[in-house]
Amino acid sequence: MNAEEYLQRICTENVQTDLLSLQLLQRNHIHHTPFENLDTSRNIWIDLNLETMYQKVITQKRGGLCFELNPLYNWLLNETGFSPILITGTVAINEKNWGKKNTHLTNLVELEGTTYLTDVGFGNSSQTPIPLTGEVVYDGYHHYRIVHHYEDEFDLQKEAYEEWQTQVHFSTEARTLADYEPLSSFVQSDPSSPFTNGVIVTIATNEGRTTLTNDSLSFTKNAQKTVFDVNEDEWDYLYNLYFR
């Protein structure tokens, strides 16, 4: 594993241990490493091993799920002078329904007395770190904030249609990859997991987002979404064109 190779993968250089560099790292990571479930959808087991993940995402220029992208990002942050911790959260499906508890793995970083949520493995979340202070942050596309509930429990919220919608409920308790092992098994194999049924590959762009599924390719630009049908013969070509 090599930090310089990693930084080249996400087109980033001259990293300092400050908020500007953290913002740049998160944005560039999201723009160059797709969120994708190709392995789980094809029954290819993902070991929670950083070197294996590194080979997949950095060397082979693939993407991954939260428990691949965010632990790798955690390693890079450490290598570049930050002091991140891994945490887990629960994803909100809608206002009344939640995913399996603590199946989302992400990162916190403290800088100059302020703690930030910095996430590169959510699929369609903020492109910039968000402080746990409650301050509203605009990432160029949407407004976000973090609401403190009690003790170490928080909600990540996104503004949509003039309302604040919770995306993830999380705790600031530090976790390890070993802690996450049982949850990884659920994400990869349980029929109720959102990542065992169908393919999703998605990456941020300067205009919005590009997403590939089993049978469609969509481009979101300036809040306008255009969808094209995709057949099996052209799928690999489109994947390599937009996501590698």
C-alpha positions as a Markdown table, in Angstrom:
| # | Residue | x | y | z |
|---|---|---|---|---|
| 1 | Met | 0.0 | 0.0 | 0.0 |
| 2 | Asn | 1.4 | 3.4 | -1.1 |
| 3 | Ala | -0.1 | 6.8 | -0.2 |
| 4 | Glu | 1.4 | 8.5 | -3.3 |
| 5 | Glu | -0.2 | 5.9 | -5.6 |
| 6 | Tyr | -3.5 | 6.3 | -3.7 |
| 7 | Leu | -3.3 | 10.1 | -4.1 |
| 8 | Gln | -2.6 | 9.7 | -7.8 |
| 9 | Arg | -5.7 | 7.5 | -8.1 |
| 10 | Ile | -7.9 | 10.3 | -6.8 |
| 11 | Cys | -5.9 | 13.0 | -8.6 |
| 12 | Thr | -4.8 | 14.8 | -5.4 |
| 13 | Glu | -1.5 | 16.3 | -4.4 |
| 14 | Asn | 0.1 | 18.7 | -1.9 |
| 15 | Val | -2.1 | 17.5 | 1.0 |
| 16 | Gln | -1.8 | 19.4 | 4.3 |
| 17 | Thr | -3.4 | 18.6 | 7.6 |
| 18 | Asp | -6.1 | 21.2 | 7.4 |
| 19 | Leu | -9.8 | 21.6 | 6.5 |
| 20 | Leu | -9.1 | 22.7 | 2.9 |
| 21 | Ser | -7.1 | 19.5 | 2.2 |
| 22 | Leu | -9.8 | 17.3 | 3.9 |
| 23 | Gln | -12.4 | 18.9 | 1.7 |
| 24 | Leu | -10.2 | 18.3 | -1.4 |
| 25 | Leu | -9.6 | 14.7 | -0.4 |
| 26 | Gln | -13.3 | 13.9 | 0.1 |
| 27 | Arg | -14.4 | 15.6 | -3.1 |
| 28 | Asn | -11.7 | 14.0 | -5.2 |
| 29 | His | -12.2 | 10.6 | -3.7 |
| 30 | Ile | -16.0 | 10.7 | -4.5 |
| 31 | His | -15.2 | 11.9 | -8.1 |
| 32 | His | -12.7 | 9.2 | -8.9 |
| 33 | Thr | -13.8 | 6.0 | -7.0 |
| 34 | Pro | -17.3 | 4.8 | -7.7 |
| 35 | Phe | -19.7 | 3.3 | -5.1 |
| 36 | Glu | -20.5 | -0.1 | -6.5 |
| 37 | Asn | -21.8 | -3.5 | -5.5 |
| 38 | Leu | -20.5 | -5.6 | -8.4 |
| 39 | Asp | -18.9 | -8.2 | -6.2 |
| 40 | Thr | -21.8 | -8.8 | -3.8 |
| 41 | Ser | -24.3 | -8.9 | -6.7 |
| 42 | Arg | -22.2 | -11.6 | -8.3 |
| 43 | Asn | -21.6 | -13.6 | -5.1 |
| 44 | Ile | -17.9 | -12.7 | -4.9 |
| 45 | Trp | -17.0 | -12.5 | -1.2 |
| 46 | Ile | -15.2 | -9.4 | 0.0 |
| 47 | Asp | -12.7 | -10.0 | 2.7 |
| 48 | Leu | -12.2 | -7.2 | 5.3 |
| 49 | Asn | -8.5 | -6.9 | 4.5 |
| 50 | Leu | -7.1 | -3.5 | 3.7 |
| 51 | Glu | -4.4 | -4.8 | 1.3 |
| 52 | Thr | -7.0 | -6.7 | -0.7 |
| 53 | Met | -9.3 | -3.7 | -0.8 |
| 54 | Tyr | -6.3 | -1.5 | -1.9 |
| 55 | Gln | -5.6 | -3.8 | -4.8 |
| 56 | Lys | -9.2 | -3.7 | -5.9 |
| 57 | Val | -9.9 | 0.0 | -5.6 |
| 58 | Ile | -6.5 | 1.6 | -6.1 |
| 59 | Thr | -4.5 | -0.8 | -8.3 |
| 60 | Gln | -7.3 | -2.2 | -10.4 |
| 61 | Lys | -9.2 | 1.1 | -10.4 |
| 62 | Arg | -12.5 | -0.4 | -9.2 |
| 63 | Gly | -15.0 | 1.0 | -6.7 |
| 64 | Gly | -16.6 | -0.6 | -3.6 |
| 65 | Leu | -19.1 | -0.4 | -0.8 |
| 66 | Cys | -18.8 | 1.6 | 2.4 |
| 67 | Phe | -16.8 | -1.0 | 4.2 |
| 68 | Glu | -14.2 | -1.0 | 1.5 |
| 69 | Leu | -14.0 | 2.7 | 0.5 |
| 70 | Asn | -14.2 | 4.3 | 4.0 |
| 71 | Pro | -11.6 | 2.0 | 5.7 |
| 72 | Leu | -9.2 | 2.7 | 2.8 |
| 73 | Tyr | -9.9 | 6.4 | 3.1 |
| 74 | Asn | -9.3 | 6.1 | 6.8 |
| 75 | Trp | -5.8 | 4.6 | 6.0 |
| 76 | Leu | -5.1 | 7.4 | 3.6 |
| 77 | Leu | -6.1 | 10.0 | 6.1 |
| 78 | Asn | -3.7 | 8.5 | 8.7 |
| 79 | Glu | -0.9 | 8.4 | 6.1 |
| 80 | Thr | -1.4 | 12.1 | 5.3 |
| 81 | Gly | -1.4 | 13.3 | 8.9 |
| 82 | Phe | -5.0 | 13.3 | 10.0 |
| 83 | Ser | -6.3 | 11.2 | 12.9 |
| 84 | Pro | -9.6 | 9.6 | 11.8 |
| 85 | Ile | -11.7 | 7.1 | 13.5 |
| 86 | Leu | -14.1 | 4.6 | 12.0 |
| 87 | Ile | -17.7 | 4.7 | 13.2 |
| 88 | Thr | -20.9 | 3.0 | 12.2 |
| 89 | Gly | -24.4 | 4.4 | 11.3 |
| 90 | Thr | -27.9 | 3.3 | 10.4 |
| 91 | Val | -29.2 | 4.4 | 7.0 |
| 92 | Ala | -32.7 | 5.9 | 6.7 |
| 93 | Ile | -34.7 | 4.3 | 3.9 |
| 94 | Asn | -37.4 | 6.8 | 4.4 |
| 95 | Glu | -38.9 | 8.9 | 7.2 |
| 96 | Lys | -40.4 | 5.8 | 8.9 |
| 97 | Asn | -38.1 | 2.9 | 7.9 |
| 98 | Trp | -34.5 | 2.2 | 8.6 |
| 99 | Gly | -31.9 | -0.2 | 7.2 |
| 100 | Lys | -30.2 | -2.8 | 9.4 |
| 101 | Lys | -28.6 | -1.1 | 12.4 |
| 102 | Asn | -25.0 | 0.0 | 12.1 |
| 103 | Thr | -24.3 | -1.4 | 8.7 |
| 104 | His | -22.9 | 1.9 | 7.3 |
| 105 | Leu | -19.2 | 2.4 | 8.0 |
| 106 | Thr | -17.8 | 5.9 | 7.8 |
| 107 | Asn | -15.2 | 8.3 | 9.3 |
| 108 | Leu | -14.9 | 11.1 | 11.8 |
| 109 | Val | -11.9 | 13.5 | 11.8 |
| 110 | Glu | -11.1 | 16.2 | 14.4 |
| 111 | Leu | -9.4 | 19.4 | 13.3 |
| 112 | Glu | -8.7 | 22.3 | 15.5 |
| 113 | Gly | -11.3 | 21.3 | 18.1 |
| 114 | Thr | -14.1 | 20.6 | 15.6 |
| 115 | Thr | -15.1 | 17.1 | 14.6 |
| 116 | Tyr | -16.2 | 16.4 | 11.0 |
| 117 | Leu | -18.1 | 13.6 | 9.4 |
| 118 | Thr | -16.1 | 12.7 | 6.2 |
| 119 | Asp | -17.7 | 10.0 | 4.1 |
| 120 | Val | -16.6 | 8.6 | 0.7 |
| 121 | Gly | -18.7 | 5.5 | 0.7 |
| 122 | Phe | -22.4 | 6.4 | 0.9 |
| 123 | Gly | -23.3 | 6.5 | -2.8 |
| 124 | Asn | -25.0 | 9.9 | -2.9 |
| 125 | Ser | -24.1 | 11.9 | 0.1 |
| 126 | Ser | -22.3 | 15.2 | 0.8 |
| 127 | Gln | -19.1 | 15.9 | -1.2 |
| 128 | Thr | -17.6 | 17.9 | 1.6 |
| 129 | Pro | -16.9 | 17.2 | 5.3 |
| 130 | Ile | -19.8 | 18.2 | 7.7 |
| 131 | Pro | -19.1 | 19.5 | 11.2 |
| 132 | Leu | -20.9 | 18.0 | 14.2 |
| 133 | Thr | -21.6 | 21.5 | 15.4 |
| 134 | Gly | -24.9 | 21.7 | 13.6 |
| 135 | Glu | -23.6 | 24.3 | 11.1 |
| 136 | Val | -25.3 | 24.0 | 7.7 |
| 137 | Val | -22.9 | 23.2 | 4.9 |
| 138 | Tyr | -23.4 | 23.5 | 1.1 |
| 139 | Asp | -21.4 | 21.1 | -1.0 |
| 140 | Gly | -22.2 | 22.8 | -4.3 |
| 141 | Tyr | -25.4 | 20.7 | -4.9 |
| 142 | His | -27.2 | 20.3 | -1.6 |
| 143 | His | -27.3 | 21.7 | 2.0 |
| 144 | Tyr | -26.4 | 19.3 | 4.9 |
| 145 | Arg | -26.3 | 19.5 | 8.6 |
| 146 | Ile | -25.7 | 17.2 | 11.6 |
| 147 | Val | -28.2 | 17.2 | 14.5 |
| 148 | His | -27.1 | 16.1 | 17.9 |
| 149 | His | -29.7 | 14.0 | 19.7 |
| 150 | Tyr | -28.1 | 12.9 | 23.0 |
| 151 | Glu | -24.7 | 11.8 | 24.3 |
| 152 | Asp | -22.8 | 10.4 | 21.3 |
| 153 | Glu | -25.8 | 10.0 | 18.9 |
| 154 | Phe | -26.3 | 12.2 | 15.8 |
| 155 | Asp | -28.2 | 12.4 | 12.6 |
| 156 | Leu | -26.9 | 13.4 | 9.2 |
| 157 | Gln | -29.6 | 15.4 | 7.4 |
| 158 | Lys | -30.0 | 16.7 | 3.9 |
| 159 | Glu | -32.3 | 19.5 | 2.8 |
| 160 | Ala | -34.8 | 18.5 | 0.1 |
| 161 | Tyr | -37.9 | 20.2 | -1.0 |
| 162 | Glu | -37.5 | 22.8 | 1.8 |
| 163 | Glu | -37.4 | 20.0 | 4.5 |
| 164 | Trp | -34.6 | 18.4 | 6.4 |
| 165 | Gln | -34.5 | 14.6 | 5.7 |
| 166 | Thr | -32.4 | 12.3 | 7.8 |
| 167 | Gln | -29.9 | 10.1 | 5.8 |
| 168 | Val | -27.9 | 8.4 | 8.5 |
| 169 | His | -28.2 | 8.1 | 12.3 |
| 170 | Phe | -24.7 | 7.5 | 13.8 |
| 171 | Ser | -22.7 | 7.2 | 17.0 |
| 172 | Thr | -19.3 | 8.7 | 17.6 |
| 173 | Glu | -18.1 | 5.4 | 19.2 |
| 174 | Ala | -14.9 | 4.2 | 17.5 |
| 175 | Arg | -15.1 | 0.9 | 15.6 |
| 176 | Thr | -12.7 | -1.4 | 13.9 |
| 177 | Leu | -12.9 | -3.6 | 10.8 |
| 178 | Ala | -13.0 | -6.6 | 13.1 |
| 179 | Asp | -16.1 | -5.1 | 14.8 |
| 180 | Tyr | -17.8 | -4.7 | 11.5 |
| 181 | Glu | -17.2 | -8.4 | 10.3 |
| 182 | Pro | -20.7 | -9.7 | 11.3 |
| 183 | Leu | -22.4 | -6.7 | 9.6 |
| 184 | Ser | -20.3 | -7.2 | 6.5 |
| 185 | Ser | -21.7 | -10.7 | 6.3 |
| 186 | Phe | -25.2 | -9.3 | 6.3 |
| 187 | Val | -24.5 | -6.7 | 3.7 |
| 188 | Gln | -22.9 | -9.3 | 1.4 |
| 189 | Ser | -25.2 | -12.3 | 1.7 |
| 190 | Asp | -28.6 | -11.5 | 3.3 |
| 191 | Pro | -31.5 | -11.5 | 0.8 |
| 192 | Ser | -32.8 | -8.4 | 2.5 |
| 193 | Ser | -29.6 | -6.5 | 2.0 |
| 194 | Pro | -30.0 | -3.7 | -0.6 |
| 195 | Phe | -26.7 | -4.9 | -2.2 |
| 196 | Thr | -27.5 | -8.5 | -3.0 |
| 197 | Asn | -30.3 | -7.8 | -5.5 |
| 198 | Gly | -29.3 | -6.0 | -8.7 |
| 199 | Val | -26.3 | -3.9 | -9.7 |
| 200 | Ile | -25.5 | -0.3 | -8.8 |
| 201 | Val | -22.5 | 1.6 | -9.9 |
| 202 | Thr | -22.5 | 5.4 | -9.3 |
| 203 | Ile | -20.0 | 8.2 | -9.2 |
| 204 | Ala | -20.1 | 12.0 | -8.7 |
| 205 | Thr | -19.3 | 14.3 | -11.6 |
| 206 | Asn | -18.8 | 18.0 | -11.8 |
| 207 | Glu | -22.4 | 18.4 | -13.1 |
| 208 | Gly | -24.0 | 15.8 | -10.8 |
| 209 | Arg | -23.8 | 12.1 | -11.0 |
| 210 | Thr | -23.6 | 9.1 | -13.4 |
| 211 | Thr | -25.2 | 5.8 | -12.4 |
| 212 | Leu | -25.2 | 2.4 | -14.1 |
| 213 | Thr | -27.6 | -0.4 | -13.1 |
| 214 | Asn | -28.4 | -3.8 | -14.7 |
| 215 | Asp | -30.3 | -2.2 | -17.5 |
| 216 | Ser | -30.0 | 1.5 | -17.4 |
| 217 | Leu | -27.5 | 4.4 | -17.5 |
| 218 | Ser | -28.5 | 7.7 | -16.1 |
| 219 | Phe | -26.9 | 11.1 | -16.0 |
| 220 | Thr | -27.9 | 13.8 | -13.5 |
| 221 | Lys | -26.8 | 17.3 | -14.6 |
| 222 | Asn | -28.0 | 20.4 | -12.9 |
| 223 | Ala | -30.7 | 18.5 | -11.1 |
| 224 | Gln | -32.1 | 17.1 | -14.4 |
| 225 | Lys | -31.9 | 13.3 | -14.9 |
| 226 | Thr | -31.7 | 11.6 | -18.2 |
| 227 | Val | -32.0 | 7.8 | -18.4 |
| 228 | Phe | -31.0 | 5.4 | -21.2 |
| 229 | Asp | -31.7 | 1.7 | -21.6 |
| 230 | Val | -28.7 | -0.6 | -21.5 |
| 231 | Asn | -28.4 | -4.1 | -22.9 |
| 232 | Glu | -26.1 | -6.8 | -21.8 |
| 233 | Asp | -23.7 | -6.5 | -24.8 |
| 234 | Glu | -22.8 | -2.9 | -24.0 |
| 235 | Trp | -22.7 | -3.0 | -20.2 |
| 236 | Asp | -19.0 | -3.7 | -19.8 |
| 237 | Tyr | -18.1 | -1.0 | -22.4 |
| 238 | Leu | -20.2 | 1.6 | -20.5 |
| 239 | Tyr | -18.8 | 0.5 | -17.1 |
| 240 | Asn | -15.2 | 0.9 | -18.4 |
| 241 | Leu | -16.0 | 4.2 | -20.1 |
| 242 | Tyr | -17.6 | 6.0 | -17.2 |
| 243 | Phe | -16.3 | 4.3 | -14.0 |
| 244 | Arg | -12.7 | 3.1 | -14.6 |
